[in-house]
Amino acid sequence: MARFWTDEKIDILITYLRNGMSSREIAKRFNTTIDAVGSAIRRYNLAEHIVAKSATVKFLQNIELEGLKNENFEQLKKEAKLNWKIAKSDIKSNKNKNVQIGLFFPDAHIPHHNNAVCKAILKLMKDVKFDKFVIGGDFMDLGCVSHWNRNRHKTLEMKRLKSDYIVGNSLLDEFDKRLPKNCDKYFLKGNHEKWADDLLEEMPALEGLVEPEIMLNLNERHYKVSDYNELIKFGRLYVTHGIYAGINPIKKHIDELKVNILFFHTHTLGMRLSSSPARNIAFAGYNGGCVCDLSPDYMKSKPNAWTHGFAIGYFYPNGYFDIQLIRIVQGKFVFNGKIYDGNK
């Protein structure tokens, strides 16, 4: 069977790359896929022939808009927005019960989420009618528009913001199908979602094209969206994506905020109680884990304490609460005596 990339085609491919043609355009010329072009570039060591482009042009290519024209942004916004049919739920919970239960879903970093971990949590969501559902920030990774990746063309090769948002919408659909229709839903922006805001500061003409709240249809899905570092309150508990990191982030959050706090951000699980006067309940701090891959490429195989996990909250009418941290090991966890296995 003849190989697709003949010497003649490789010479033509090199010419296209030297002329600054995008992988999408090249794929159309060869009547193949973008992935096939990227594979050929790597297999035949053609990266040196790729013409370096400015960060602005590179970002526009990553957004994957056909025929971007400066004079017609409104039409482009209309064309670029994902035409997504949002999943609906017909499940109803009983919010009049004495204790409400909430699920806190941490750091997915789509498209670098862990499939087995996400599937295990989705199985739990079929069994439990949650009254509250909180996406704790960094739901999207948005590395393809990060200022940290400017001019890193090899890192950004084949990455597309639009395809990342398609994955994000797909996972949100799975949530929506399992959550009660009267569930209170919250979407906290993390530092990674802030990268979309940073991009808009540089290129305000992209407004309406890159924001998570728009591209994930969060308004249509009835999520309450909170800005990065904003605190949301559930009775006596405050929740945020995560303001501090360092050696002891739980202590730092308690010491600085002086409230009961649940946060994520550092991808680890933990709990700490503060000291308190006699007969008073101590402040509690919780670190809620992550559901993303534990060794992404940018970590360069460095050791870390990242841990798969999530949190379940129990909320009483008087404002008091309890938080249950659940560790996930190899895509499995136990809740109420039942094993939830995302590998099956």
MOLIN-V353609 format. One record per residue. N is the residue number from 1. RES is the residue in one letter. NEAR is the number of other ideal C-beta (glycine too) atoms within 12 Angstrom. Layout:
N	RES	NEAR
N	RES	NEAR
//
This chain:
1	M	3
2	A	7
3	R	13
4	F	19
5	W	24
6	T	14
7	D	13
8	E	13
9	K	24
10	I	24
11	D	16
12	I	22
13	L	35
14	I	25
15	T	18
16	Y	28
17	L	32
18	R	17
19	N	17
20	G	20
21	M	25
22	S	35
23	S	37
24	R	30
25	E	21
26	I	35
27	A	23
28	K	17
29	R	20
30	F	24
31	N	11
32	T	21
33	T	17
34	I	26
35	D	19
36	A	24
37	V	35
38	G	29
39	S	20
40	A	33
41	I	31
42	R	18
43	R	16
44	Y	22
45	N	14
46	L	29
47	A	24
48	E	14
49	H	24
50	I	30
51	V	21
52	A	19
53	K	22
54	S	16
55	A	24
56	T	20
57	V	20
58	K	34
59	F	39
60	L	33
61	Q	33
62	N	41
63	I	40
64	E	32
65	L	30
66	E	18
67	G	16
68	L	27
69	K	14
70	N	15
71	E	10
72	N	16
73	F	21
74	E	16
75	Q	18
76	L	25
77	K	22
78	K	15
79	E	21
80	A	29
81	K	25
82	L	30
83	N	15
84	W	23
85	K	13
86	I	23
87	A	22
88	K	17
89	S	27
90	D	13
91	I	23
92	K	14
93	S	26
94	N	16
95	K	21
96	N	11
97	K	14
98	N	14
99	V	21
100	Q	33
101	I	37
102	G	41
103	L	40
104	F	45
105	F	51
106	P	48
107	D	47
108	A	44
109	H	41
110	I	38
111	P	30
112	H	34
113	H	36
114	N	37
115	N	25
116	A	25
117	V	41
118	C	39
119	K	26
120	A	35
121	I	45
122	L	32
123	K	26
124	L	35
125	M	34
126	K	21
127	D	20
128	V	30
129	K	26
130	F	38
131	D	32
132	K	38
133	F	43
134	V	44
135	I	46
136	G	45
137	G	45
138	D	40
139	F	47
140	M	44
141	D	37
142	L	43
143	G	33
144	C	38
145	V	44
146	S	34
147	H	24
148	W	19
149	N	28
150	R	25
151	N	19
152	R	23
153	H	31
154	K	20
155	T	20
156	L	32
157	E	27
158	M	30
159	K	32
160	R	29
161	L	40
162	K	30
163	S	24
164	D	39
165	Y	40
166	I	23
167	V	29
168	G	40
169	N	32
170	S	28
171	L	35
172	L	40
173	D	25
174	E	26
175	F	40
176	D	32
177	K	22
178	R	32
179	L	41
180	P	31
181	K	23
182	N	21
183	C	33
184	D	26
185	K	35
186	Y	38
187	F	39
188	L	44
189	K	37
190	G	42
191	N	35
192	H	42
193	E	46
194	K	28
195	W	34
196	A	41
197	D	27
198	D	26
199	L	34
200	L	23
201	E	16
202	E	21
203	M	27
204	P	15
205	A	25
206	L	31
207	E	21
208	G	24
209	L	35
210	V	43
211	E	35
212	P	45
213	E	31
214	I	28
215	M	38
216	L	41
217	N	29
218	L	32
219	N	17
220	E	23
221	R	35
222	H	24
223	Y	31
224	K	24
225	V	28
226	S	28
227	D	22
228	Y	27
229	N	25
230	E	24
231	L	26
232	I	34
233	K	23
234	F	33
235	G	25
236	R	24
237	L	35
238	Y	34
239	V	47
240	T	41
241	H	45
242	G	40
243	I	31
244	Y	25
245	A	21
246	G	17
247	I	12
248	N	18
249	P	32
250	I	37
251	K	24
252	K	24
253	H	39
254	I	31
255	D	20
256	E	23
257	L	28
258	K	16
259	V	27
260	N	36
261	I	42
262	L	52
263	F	52
264	F	48
265	H	38
266	T	37
267	H	39
268	T	31
269	L	35
270	G	30
271	M	29
272	R	26
273	L	19
274	S	24
275	S	13
276	S	14
277	P	9
278	A	7
279	R	6
280	N	10
281	I	18
282	A	19
283	F	28
284	A	32
285	G	37
286	Y	42
287	N	45
288	G	50
289	G	43
290	C	47
291	V	45
292	C	41
293	D	26
294	L	30
295	S	18
296	P	24
297	D	17
298	Y	20
299	M	17
300	K	9
301	S	10
302	K	12
303	P	9
304	N	18
305	A	20
306	W	31
307	T	29
308	H	37
309	G	41
310	F	46
311	A	45
312	I	36
313	G	40
314	Y	26
315	F	32
316	Y	18
317	P	15
318	N	11
319	G	15
320	Y	20
321	F	32
322	D	25
323	I	40
324	Q	28
325	L	31
326	I	33
327	R	28
328	I	39
329	V	23
330	Q	16
331	G	26
332	K	26
333	F	35
334	V	16
335	F	27
336	N	14
337	G	8
338	K	15
339	I	20
340	Y	30
341	D	22
342	G	26
343	N	19
344	K	12
//
